[in-house]
Each structure stands twice: as C-alpha cells, then as structure tokens.
Amino acid sequence: MDILCCPVCKGDITLNAETEDEKEILEGTLHCARCNVDYPIHEGIPNLLPPAVKE
C-alpha cells in the first residue's frame, strides 16, 4: 500500500477490503479522498484506470 497512489492526483488512497484470504485482497476498493473516486479490486486485481478512461 505504501507504493500505491491515485493515478490522477497522486494522492494517498485507502483500502476498503470486502473479501480477502491469507495472502491478498480479493474484492474491495481503493479510495482517493482528494478526487472522491473509488477504484475497484476484483479477483485480486485493482483497476486503477482514471475515471475518464473507464467511461
């Protein structure tokens, strides 16, 4: 988590884990408070594409 940052503003992101196992987060979100954007984590893979690219 120390090396991850928001791809848009480079601000800190916080982890909200919904499902995890012993090794990794399987489902959840990474949230940037500065941009007020949630980046989903699905099957252990975070999607850090900026919101404009997702649409």
Summary of the structure (lengths in Angstrom):
residues: 55
radius of gyration: 11.0
end to end distance: 26.0
largest distance: 33.7
contacts: 125
relative contact order: 0.25
helix: 7%
strand: 44%
